Amino acid sequence: MTGNLSRSLSGVYGSIALAIMLGGCASGTPPAVSSATGDYSAQSPFPGAEWTRADPATLGFSQEGIDKAVAYAKRAGSTSGMIIQHGLVVAEWGDVSRRSNLYSGRKSFMSALIGIAVGRGQINPDETLEQFGIDDNDPSLTPTEKQASVRMMLEARSGVYHPTVYETAGMEASKPPRGSHAPGTFWYYNNWDFNTLGAIYEKATGQHIFEALRTEIAEPIGMQDYRATDGHYVSGGLATRYPAYPIDVSTRDLARFALLYLNNGRWRDRQIVPASWVAESTRSYSNTPTGGYAYMWWTSTPASGSRGPKVALLRATYWADGNHGQYAVIVPSLDLVVINRVDVRLTSKSMHQSNMEELVWLAESAEGATDIGSEPTNPTQSPHD
């Protein structure tokens, strides 16, 4: 759906006069872009040591519209966020350097790490649990369950409904009975799949997840705040052998990761995640109530058929999604990234997918890009941990 985008900036932004100061300060407020002389066609779409701000008007945004989007996010419970177009910060609110739990947003990082390992030949996505020597605590996996492949787990279609850890009450309540679906035949948002993928990654690469995130992604794309100690394991005790791997990430670092995917896994002159994996891993393989599911990424486009009528993301869009309102949303056709965070240490509110969709709709509307006739209302609640 999204991986084969042409990202040539030449000629597209040549008429936008901007004075760029990339990474001019080591800390504090990112440098602003003025409307003075300068040619954006020669400007890299990637931030330097610091993000660069743009006057919304220089990129065709209404300041009033941007203010409306930010005000909506704050009312809904957002504690920080960013709106980024062409690699420039159009809007920013809250403390974007504060690290907080990504919850299920971590799974999109794991998808990227697995894609890097696949590209190096360390993981074959069609190998099965049996071939990897994967079993679990009693009641152990059946021979049929062991036929689930890495690819099926990435798609949340393993058919393995073993007890696991770090699930919401909604996830536990909706879990199918053991043996009710053969591997590859049924989509269920399954933390057993996601947690076990972490263990498979570590076994196949010999790297711990959080250190690998530092060396494979964070350092190459210049994440400013992430440290390997910002991740930890949550053990399942007797329930399962495979822990969850929560990660604390700042808003501005999550934005860099989203921008990496917007640019097909490339950061400047370096291919970090194989472009073919970005395309494959953000394409829908299953229908969900509000769109589709890829390889640990959510999508606005179902695998088949059309979305329901009460939705706002009518363009091809995909996103990382975590409990309480952690979103990294990528709209390739608009060269747009929208980041929303809800730090539960700062608020008792949670933002759900309907809130995220409206925030993105408002951002698109601020540029006059939206083709939606009225503001969306979709009371969809995310069950994700």
N, C-alpha and C positions, 0 to 999 in steps of 0.2 A: 504494500500500500504506500509506503513512504520512503523506501530506501533508495530509489533510482532518481532522485531529484537532481536537477541541474542547479548548481549553486553559483553560477557565474555572476559576479557583481558588476563586471564591466558594462557600462552603458545603462545599467539600471538605476544607479544612484548618482550618475555623473552630474545631474542637474541640481543635486542637493549641495548647497554650499555649507560646509562645516569646517570648523577649526578643531582638529583632534589633538588631544594630549593623552597618549597611551601610557598608562602605568607611571605617571610622573611623580606620584607620591607613594611612599611605602606603606602608609596607613591613613586612616581617616576617611573623609568624604571622597568618593571617586571624582576625578576631574570632569568638568562639564564640557559639553560641546556647544560652541557659540554659533551664531549665524554669520560669522565673519568669513574671510576667504578660506578656501580649502576645497579639495576635490575628494568626495567620499568614494569615488570609483576606485581609488588607489588604496583605500582603507581596508585593513584586514577585518573580517567579521568576528575575530576572536579578541577577547580582552587581554591586556597585558597583565602586569602584576596587580593592577586594580581595574575594576570595571570602569567604563567611561559612560557618563550620562549624556543624553541628548535632550535638547528642548523638544518636547513632543511635537510642536508645530513644524519643526524642520523635517520630521518624518511623516507629516500629514495627519497627525493626531490632533483632536480637539482637546485643549487643556481641560475644558469643562467636562468632557466625556471621560478623560482619565481620572479626574477628581471624583467623578461619580462612581467609577469602578473601584477605586481605592476606598472610598467611603462605604460602599456596599460590603467589601471584604471585611473591613473593620467591624461593621455592625453585625455581620454574620459570625464573627468570632476569630478572624484571622489575627495572628500576632505579628506576622511579618510576611513579606512577599515582594515580588519583582515582576515587572512587565518589560520584556526585552524584545526589540526588533532589530534585525540586521546586526546583532551582537552589541547593541547599544541599549543602555538602561533608560527606558521611557518613564518608568515610575518605580518607586521603592518605598516601602513602609516598614516600620518596626526595626528591630535590631537584626540585620541580615547576617551579622557575624556570629550570632549566638547559636551554638550547637544544641540540637534537640533530637529526640527520637524520631526516626523516619517510619517506624512501624513497618508496614508491608511495603513501603517505598524501597526498602532494602532489596526486595526481590528483583527489581529492575537492574540494580547494580550486580546482583548475582548472575542475571541473564547476560550482562556484558562480560563478566569474568569468564563465564562458560564459553561465550562466543570467541574470546581471545584464545582460550585453551583448545577449542575446536579448530581454530585457524592454525594452531601450532601442531596439530595432530595428537594432542595429549588426551582428548576425549572424542570418542565416536558417538554422536548423538543417537545412533540406532542400536548401540549396545544395550543389553538388558540388565536388569537387576541381578539376574542369575550370573551373567558374565562378569559383572563387577563384584560378585561375591557378597551381595547385600542381603541381609536378613534382619530381623528385628526381635525384640523380646517377646516372650509368650503373651498372647498366641502368635506364633511366628508366621512368616509369610508362606502362603500356599504355593505350589508349583505354578499355578496359573498366574498369581500375582507377580511372581518373579519374572514373568515374560514382559512386564512393563519396561519400556525403554526410557532413556534419558529424554528423548524428544517428547514422549508422552507425558513425562513429569513436568517438563517445561510448559506444556500446554494445559497442565492440570487435568490430564485424562488418563492417569495411571490405573485407575480402578482399585487402588490400594487404600482401604479405609481403616487402616490400623490406628490405634490410639496414638496421639501425638501431643505436641506442646505448643503453647503460645497461640491458642485459638480464642476467638471471641465466642460468646455464648451462642450467637447466631450461627457461626460456623459449626459448632458442635451439634446444635439442634438439627441442622440440615444435612449432616453427614449420612450418606447411604449405609446400609448394612454391609458388612464384609461379604465379598463374593457376589454382590448384586449386579455388578457390571464388569464385563471383561475388559482387560487393558485396551486403551485406545478408543473405546466406544462411547464414553460419557464424560461430559465436562462437570467437574465439581471443584470449587476453589478450595484446595486441599493443602493444608500446611504440612502434612506428612511428605507430600511431593517436594515442597520447597525446602524443608529442613534437610531432607535426605540428599537433595541436590548439593547442598553445602558440603555434606560429608563426602559425596562422590568427587566434588571439585578438589577438596583437600587431598583425598587419596590419590587422585590422578595427577595432580601437579606438585604435590609435596609442599604446598604453601598454605599457611593459615589464611583464612578469608580476609581478615582485617589488614594483615600485612600485604597481602596481594592487592587489595584495594588501594593501598598507599602507593605501591611500586608500579602497578599496571595502569592505574587510572588517575589517582589524585595528583601525584607528582607530575606526570606528563601533561596534564591539562591545567596545572597551576592552582589546584584547590588551595585556598588560603588558610583554612582553619582545621582541616581534617588531620587527625593523628590516629595511628593504628590502635591506640588505647581507647579510642572512642567507640569501639565495638566490644561486645561481650557475648558470651554464650549463655543461653537459658536451657538448663538441663531438663529432660523429661523424666528423670528418676527411673522408676521401674516401668513406666508406661512405654518408653521408646528409647532407643540408643542414640537418636539423632536430635541434637539440640537446635533451637532457633538461634539466630545470630543478629540481634538488634544492633543498629548502628546510629550513633548521633552524628548528624551532619548539619552544617549551617545552611541558611537559605541561599547565600551567594555561591556556596560550593555546589549545592544541588542545581543551581542555575547553570553552572559550568558543565555539569554532566548532561543536562538537557540540551545545551548548545552543542555538545559533542555529538549527540544523536541527531540533532537538526542538520548537522554537517556530515551525516552519513558515516560517523565514527572517526572522522578525520579532525585533527587539531593542528592548525597551521599546515606544516609540510609532513606531518607524521600521521599515519593511519594507526589509530589506537585500537579500535574495534573493527574487524573486517567489515567493509561496506556491504558485502553479501549477507553477513550475519545481521546487520542493522535492518536490512530489507526483509529478511526472513523472519526475524524475531519481532517485528512490529506489524506483521500481517495477521489478520484474524484467522483463527482455526476453529473457533467455537462461537456460537451465539450466546449472548448474555441478555439479561432483561433490558439493558440500555445500550447495547452495541455488540462488541466482540471481545475475544481474549486471544492474545498472541503467545509469545514466550515470556511470561511474567511481566507483560505490559498489557494495559487495557486500551481498547480502541473504540472509536466512534462508529466504525464500520463493521456490521455483522459478517460472519463467514458466509451467510446466505440470507436472502430476503432483505427487508428494509427495517430500519429502526421504527419504534413507535412514534406516535404523533407529538408527544409532549417532551421534546428534547430540544436542546439548543445547539449542539455541536453538529451542524449540518455539513461542515467541511471535514475532510479526512483529518483526523486528529488522534493522537495517542498520548498516553500518560502513565507515569508511575503514581501509585495510589496507596496511601497509608491511613490507618485508623485516625479518627478525630479531625482529619483535614489536611493531610500531607499530600500535596499534588505538584508534580512537575509535568506541565502540559505542553505539547509540541504541536504546532499548527504549521506544517511545512509550506503550504501554499501561500501563507502570509509571512513566512520567515520569522515566525513569532514564537516566543516562549513565555509562558505564564507560570510563576511559582507561587504557591500558597502554603503557608505553614501555620499550624496551631500548636503552640507549646503548652501542654496541659499543666505545666507548672505556673502558667501566667493567667489562665482562664478556665472556667468550667464549661465553656461552650465547645461544641464540635461542629465542624462543617462537613457536609455530605456531598455526594456527587452533584446533586441539584444545585447546590451553592457554587461549586466549582464551575459548572456549565454556565451559570449566569454570570459569574465573574469573567470568564473567557468571552462570553457574548458581549458584555459591556466593553471589554478591551477592544474587540473587533469593531463594535459600534463607534467607539471613539475615533477610529480611523476612517469611518464610513465604509468599512469593508463588509459589514454584515448584510445579509439578504434576508434576515428574519424580520417579520413584520411587527412582532410585539415581544415584549419581554417574556422569557420562558418561565413556566411554573411546572416543576417536575419533582415531587416530593420523594425522591429516591434516596434511601439511606444505605450507605456503604457498610457491609458487614466485615470489612477487612481488618485484620489485627494491626 
